[in-house]
Amino acid sequence: MKILHFADAHIDMANYGKHDPASGLPLRVLDFLKSLDTIVDTAIQQKVGMVIFAGDAYKDRSPSPTFQREWGKRIMKLSQAQIPTLLLVGNHDISPAIGRAHALQEFKTLQVPFIKVLDEPCKLTSQELWDLPLQVIAMPWVARSAFMAVTGETNSVNAFERIEENIGSLINDWIDELDSSLPIILTAHASIEGAKFGGERLVMLGNDLVLSGSLVKNPKLSYVAMGHIHKPQDFNEGNQPPVVYPGSIERVDFGEIKEDRFFVIAEVEKGMDTKVNWHQLKDVRKFIDVRTKLKSSEEALKFLKEELPSPKEMSGAIVRLTVEYPREWDSLIDESALRKYAETAFEFHLVKRPQSEARVRIDGDQVISSLSPMDLLTQYFDAAKISNTDELKKLANEIISEEK
């Protein structure tokens, strides 16, 4: 059975670019929708047995009706094609307040055919999955307030620790309870201890639900469909079961500049190793990040243009140029001329980082070689106008003593 797995769509990510005059949508949103269209069309063309979306349809927990309409169009195509689809609720889909509807609520409320929303931990038997020859354990994102309500804890740190222990026991119990003759798939929107994060870090690690590596690598599982971390990876690469983060469907920011974007089709069969086929999403928006330091005041504009790629290479890309330079050269940075040079780019960002250089001057009657490290450090503190230096001097003395 073929299972298409994707995650972290974030279709309302409109942090760069202008609006499309025809649709009225932000151009960046169209980038994400193009990738989503590719995923949905592939599921239909290849007649996959199931689609698993592992959370975070949006960036905003309260997406506008326009973005909900665009997401709904794509999910309805899967429903109309009669492809069973599981929608896991992620941290960007759920309100932190108890009782508030989450961003995928309408599919559950309206009971859309062949669509099942997974907004609480659950196990699903074959009968509950349209009689498909598999079983699913689902672990959606649970808000901190729900963690504390479940555990009765008033301390959020303790609540996280207890819920992680309880979830581990719950998943293992469910694995033992399910039919061992059918494949078992675990899907979760969470971090895994030891997994590699990309540069996005949309949430603080301390707020993540963290699953243990041994839990997700349970050999009784046939496939583990993860969401939440944007860096594509198989956490159990070369072994069974595959533990896959497909990553986000479009580059979210410059932290993902070096990473290609993917979705996965897994071939699952009981008694056989699961095969994982990575499908790269083509034509995702290119990010270009250039960092340089202006070393001369002569022909500064020419130097900065040469540091940038050619206009052809920048065409359609989101470009960021970060320049360090002495503060007194600020007038040499001609931003309008740089923007003109980069006009083929989708968007151009200039980050100016003027540097101030402070020098400590030694009195004319002093010779540096005659001064101790502490004498030099004291003069630096005075020149830099650093107050309350007693603790710093004490620490410096300890370091100098250790070196000696």
Secondary structure as UniProt FT lines:
FT   STRAND          2..6
FT   TURN            11..12
FT   TURN            21..23
FT   HELIX           27..45
FT   TURN            46..47
FT   STRAND          50..53
FT   HELIX           65..80
FT   TURN            81..82
FT   STRAND          85..88
FT   TURN            91..93
FT   TURN            98..99
FT   TURN            103..104
FT   HELIX           105..109
FT   TURN            110..111
FT   TURN            113..114
FT   STRAND          115..118
FT   STRAND          122..124
FT   HELIX           127..129
FT   TURN            130..131
FT   STRAND          135..139
FT   HELIX           144..151
FT   HELIX           156..177
FT   TURN            180..181
FT   STRAND          184..189
FT   STRAND          191..192
FT   TURN            193..194
FT   HELIX           205..207
FT   STRAND          210..211
FT   HELIX           213..216
FT   TURN            219..220
FT   STRAND          223..227
FT   STRAND          233..234
FT   TURN            235..238
FT   STRAND          243..245
FT   HELIX           254..256
FT   TURN            257..258
FT   STRAND          262..267
FT   TURN            270..271
FT   STRAND          275..280
FT   TURN            282..283
FT   STRAND          287..293
FT   TURN            298..299
FT   HELIX           300..307
FT   HELIX           311..314
FT   TURN            315..316
FT   STRAND          318..326
FT   HELIX           327..332
FT   HELIX           335..341
FT   TURN            342..344
FT   STRAND          347..355
FT   TURN            364..365
FT   HELIX           368..370
FT   HELIX           373..383
FT   TURN            384..385
FT   HELIX           390..403
//
